[in-house]
Amino acid sequence: MANELIQQRKAWSVLIVSTLAFTVCFMVWMMFGVIGVPIKKMLNLNATEFGLLMAMPVLTGSLVRVPLGIWTDRYGGRIVMAVLMALTVPAIWLMSYATAYWHFLVIGLFVGLAGGSFSVGTPYVARWFSKNKQGMAMGVYGAGNSGSAVNKFVAPVILVAFGWAAVPQVYAAIMAGTVVLFWLFSHSDPAHLVPSQVSFMDQLKTLKDPRVLKYCQYYSIVFGGYVALALWMVQYYIGEYGLDIRVAALLAACFSLPGGVLRAVGGVLSDKYGAHSVTWWVLWVSWICLFLLSYPQTEFTIATVTGPQTFVIGLNVYVFTGLMFILGIAWAFGKASVFKYIANDYPDNIGAISGMVGLAGGLGGFVLPILFGALVDLTGVRSSAFMLMYGVVWVSLIWMYWTEVRKTEFMGQAPADITQPGLRA
């Protein structure tokens, strides 16, 4: 009994300090979402160049996820997370001395290592809890995504008071302090490591499973879309509604904050109702919100019996923010439900599988801001970003229907087997 209590204390200590570490890592990873605005003005960047600037840290954070997940399985999350965070501190500090566009791109690649922390912490915290609590544990850890909202609260204040260059300096100090706290309050358990006779190639073999590809598609929306829009929203509010950067960041946090914090609730719901049910509803809510968000500001004139009449159709800032808030909640639940799929299907290889799915989500977060910028430069319509996301959600809904929904029991009736005689098309 005493040993069990000690293990429980260690489990909760690991979960709390890992969530704190991930929050700081995500705050750093999303840094360009705020400081990118004055940098864009300073360097006179177009929308595509701005999208690439914001996406560079996301690229590195995505590419390192698979090896980090595998190393976590082999060496343990404590050592991998501590080393990873420590390596980012010099790059974060150097960001304040960048002056040319290529400086920001190159340094951004090294800062982006912080984004790989998700693939370390997910299997690390999950293995400290029983199977029926893993959804909750991964959801609580994943709430560190709220670091994106913390960035929007903290960075504008520092930026206005001391200039954009002070932001990376403060963030470097915060990251260094977090490394110390994490090492002091985290723990290791040799029983959580993958046996030494298991090779990297043995772990990677499961990535050929078609289910993994489907989970990658889901995650490219709920996480990749979340990262992309969290980076894009501050400048969107400034350009679309003419807001001050502090007000724009505050309103953008209405999307980022629930999109991070409520992930823990999504984990609990996934434990209770299952990953499939939660993900299905998440996709439908996303589809509705993105349909409404896609409609551009429109002004048209019609001829009436009393003369020309002009009408304006579009979302005001309040309705827009409300829809983004709902979308953030949906994606918070979806991020947790996708990883509940992984915990259910791959209990002995969470690190490698979560690394691959995290890679797909991160690559979505890298590609989407660039596409957002290219679409704005091409069409001149800011809401084209939401049009693109709307199309991506359509793909997932169709895919999920054909691979899961059609096989689900409905009102006590098993789904018909389309291979049976007489049921062929």
Residue, then its C-alpha position, 0 to 999 in steps of 0.5 A: m500500500a505504501n509503495e502504491l501511494i509513493q507511485q501515485r505521488k510520483a505519477w502526479s508530480v510527473l504529470i504536473v511538472s511535465t505539463l508546466a514544461f510543455t506549456v513553456c515549450f509551447m509558449v516559446w514555439m508560438m513566439f512568432g505569432v506575436i513578435g512576427v507582427p513587428i518583424k513583418k513590418m520591420l522587414n516589409l514581408n508579404a503574406t507568404e514570407f510572413g507565413l514562412l517566418m511563422a512556420m519555421p519553428v513548427l517545421t523543426g518541432s514536427l520533424v524531430r517528433v518521431p525520433l524523440g518519441i522513440w528515444t523516450d521509449r528507450y531512454g525515458g522521458r525525464i532525460v530526453m525532455a530535460v536535454l531538449m529544453a536545455l538545447t533551446v535556451p541559446a537559440i531563444w536568446l539569439m533570436s533577439y539579435a537577429t536583423a535579417y530575414w534569413h537570420f530569423l528563419v535559421i534561428g527559428l529552426f533551432v527554437g522549433l526544437a521546443g515543439g518536439s516536447f509533445s512526443v516526449g511528454t505524451p508517452y512519459v506521462a501516460r505510462w505513469f497511469s493505468k489504462n482507464k486514466q491514460g486519456m485523462a493524463m494525456g489530456v492534462y499534459g496536452a493542456g500545455n497547448s495553452g502556452s499559445a494563449v500564455n504567449k498572447f498574454v505575455a508577449p504583447v506586454i513585453l513588446v509594448a514596454f521594451g520592444w520585440a527583442a526583449v521577448p526572446q530574452v525573457y523567454a530564454a530565462i523562463m525556459a532555463g528556470t523550467v529546466v531546473l524545476f522539471w529536473l527537480f520534480s520529475h521521476s524515472d521508472p525503468a519499467h516504463l522503458v521499451p526492452s533493449q532488444v527492441s530495435f528502432m526498426d521494430q518500433l517503426k514497423t507499426l507505422k505501416d498500419p493504415r490506421v496510423l495514416k487516418y489518425c495523422q489526417y485527424y490530427s493534422i486538423v485538430f492540432g495542425g490547424y490549431v497551431a496554424l490559426a494560433l500563429w495567424m490570428v493576431q495579424y488576422y485581427i489587425g488586418e481584418y478589424g484594424l485592432d491594436i496588437r494588444v487587443a488583437a492578441l487578447l481576442a486571439a487568446c479566446f481561440s488559443l486558451p480553450g484550445g489548450v486548457l480544455r484538452a484535459v476535458g477531452g481526455v476525460l470524455s474520450d475515456k468515458y464515451g470513446a475516441h470514435s464518438v468524440t472525434w466524430w462530433v468534433l469534426w462536425v462542429s469544426w465543419i459548421c464553424l469553418f463554413l461560417l468563418s469562410y464567408p468573406q466580407t461582402e458588399f453588393t448592390i441591387a436595383t430596387v423600385t426605390g433605387p440602388q440598395t447596398f447590402v453588407i454581409g460579413l462577420n463582425v468581430y464579436v461573432f467571429t471571436g465566438l465562432m473561434f472560441i467554439l472551434g478552439i473547444a472542439w479542437a481541444f477535445g479532438k486533440a485528446s480523442v486522437f491520442k486516446y485512439i493511440a493509447n487503445d490501439y498501441p499500448d506498447n508503442i505509444g512513443a513511436i506512434s504518437g511521434m508519427v501522428g504528432l509529426a503529421g499534426g506538426l507538419g500541418g501546422f508548418v504547411l498551413p500558415i504558408l498556404f494561408g499567406a499564399l492564398v491571401d497574396l493570390t486572392g486578396v481574401r483573408s478568410s481564404a484560410f478558413m476555406l482551406m481548413y473547411g476543405v480539409v475537414w471534409v476529407s476527414l469526415i468522409w474518411m471517418y464515415w467510410t472506415e468507422v461510422r458505417k461499421t458502427e452499431f445503430m439503434g441496436q442493429a449491426p451494420a449490414d455486411i456489403t459483401q453478403p450475397g444480395l447486398r452487392a451494388 
